[in-house]
């Protein structure tokens, strides 16, 4: 009797999934209707699984396209590696020219580092390098290499060691 009760529960569910099962008149004599319904549901599930797996399979790619994408990725990786090397080189070069606070040592800095200071151009940077050594940073004003206003802008960013 329990099997019959289970059949009575499954028929409405299967009938809503597959209209072919709805031909079973009721639970009382419908084991064949349920069996056909189960086969139909199983067929639907297998079909869905196959279609899903086909839809998820990547399409065949052209070997030339793969080579092109690989070359592009390799070029980008090489550029990134060069940028890292450049950053490390710059860091090692600047190690002696700046202190822990970020102040530029006017006795050790390159012209490019001096040009990074606000208001210092290439000509001024080369004059500062040519006038070395400096006992203190305010010698830049005393030697007329920068104006008092320019020195006031960079005074917290330069030192002479």
C-alpha positions in Angstrom: 0.0 0.0 0.0 2.9 2.4 0.6 4.1 2.0 -2.9 0.6 3.0 -4.2 0.7 6.1 -1.9 4.1 7.0 -3.4 2.7 6.6 -6.9 -0.2 8.9 -6.1 2.3 11.6 -5.0 4.5 11.2 -8.0 1.8 11.3 -10.7 0.8 15.0 -10.1 4.5 16.0 -10.0 5.3 14.1 -13.2 2.2 15.3 -14.9 3.3 18.9 -14.3 6.7 18.1 -15.8 5.6 16.1 -18.8 2.1 16.5 -20.3 2.3 12.9 -21.8 1.9 11.5 -18.3 -1.3 13.4 -17.7 -3.1 10.7 -19.8 -3.1 8.5 -16.7 -6.6 8.7 -15.3 -5.8 8.4 -11.7 -3.5 6.6 -9.2 -5.6 3.5 -9.0 -4.4 1.8 -12.2 -1.5 3.9 -13.4 1.7 2.0 -12.9 2.3 2.1 -16.6 1.7 5.8 -16.8 4.2 6.4 -14.0 6.8 4.2 -15.7 6.4 6.0 -19.0 6.6 9.3 -17.1 9.8 8.3 -15.4 11.3 7.3 -18.7 10.2 10.6 -20.2 11.7 12.6 -17.3 14.9 10.6 -17.5 15.1 11.2 -21.2 14.6 14.9 -20.6 17.3 15.0 -18.0 19.8 13.1 -20.2 19.0 15.4 -23.1 19.5 18.5 -21.0 22.8 17.1 -19.6 24.1 16.4 -23.1 23.1 19.8 -24.4 24.7 21.5 -21.4 28.0 19.7 -21.9 28.1 20.6 -25.6 27.3 24.2 -24.9 30.1 24.4 -22.3 32.7 22.9 -24.5 35.1 25.6 -25.9 35.1 26.0 -29.6 38.2 25.0 -31.6 40.6 27.9 -31.8 42.7 28.9 -34.7 46.4 28.1 -34.1 47.5 31.4 -35.6 45.2 33.2 -33.1 46.7 31.3 -30.3 50.2 32.2 -31.4 49.2 35.9 -31.8 47.7 36.0 -28.2 50.8 34.2 -26.8 53.1 36.7 -28.5 51.1 39.6 -27.2 51.2 38.2 -23.6 54.9 37.5 -23.9 55.6 41.1 -25.0 53.5 42.5 -22.1 55.4 40.3 -19.6 58.7 41.5 -21.0 57.7 45.1 -20.7 56.5 44.5 -17.1 59.8 42.8 -16.3 61.8 45.8 -17.8 59.7 48.2 -15.7 60.5 46.2 -12.6 64.2 46.2 -13.4 64.1 50.0 -14.1 62.4 50.6 -10.7 65.0 48.5 -8.9 67.8 50.4 -10.6 66.3 53.7 -9.8 65.8 52.7 -6.2 69.5 51.6 -5.9 70.7 54.8 -7.6 68.6 57.0 -5.3 69.5 55.2 -2.2 72.5 57.4 -1.5 70.8 60.6 -2.7 67.8 60.6 -0.4 67.5 60.0 3.3 64.7 58.1 5.1 62.5 61.3 5.2 62.8 61.6 1.4 65.0 64.7 1.5 67.4 65.0 -1.5 71.1 65.3 -0.6 72.3 68.1 -2.9 75.9 66.7 -2.6 74.9 63.3 -4.0 71.8 63.8 -6.1 71.7 63.4 -9.9 70.5 66.3 -12.1 67.3 64.3 -12.7 66.6 64.0 -9.0 67.2 67.7 -8.5 64.9 68.5 -11.5 62.1 66.6 -9.6 62.1 69.3 -7.0 59.5 72.1 -7.6 60.9 75.0 -9.5 64.3 73.4 -10.4 64.9 73.2 -14.1 67.7 71.4 -16.0 70.0 74.3 -16.1 69.7 75.0 -12.3 70.2 71.3 -11.6 73.4 71.2 -13.6 74.7 74.4 -11.8 73.9 72.8 -8.4 75.8 69.6 -9.4 78.7 71.8 -10.6 78.9 73.8 -7.4 79.4 70.8 -5.1 80.3 70.3 -2.2 77.9 72.2 0.0 78.1 72.5 3.8 74.4 73.2 4.1 71.4 73.4 1.9 71.0 77.2 2.4 74.3 77.7 0.4 72.1 77.3 -2.7 70.7 80.8 -1.9 74.1 82.2 -0.7 75.8 81.2 -4.0 72.8 82.5 -6.0 72.0 79.1 -7.5 68.3 79.5 -6.5 66.2 82.4 -5.4 65.0 82.8 -1.8 61.4 82.0 -3.0 62.6 78.9 -4.7 64.6 77.8 -1.7 61.6 78.3 0.6 59.6 75.9 -1.6 62.2 73.2 -1.5 63.8 73.8 1.9 62.1 70.8 3.5 63.0 68.5 0.6 66.8 69.2 0.4 69.8 68.7 2.7 73.6 68.7 2.4 75.4 65.8 4.1 
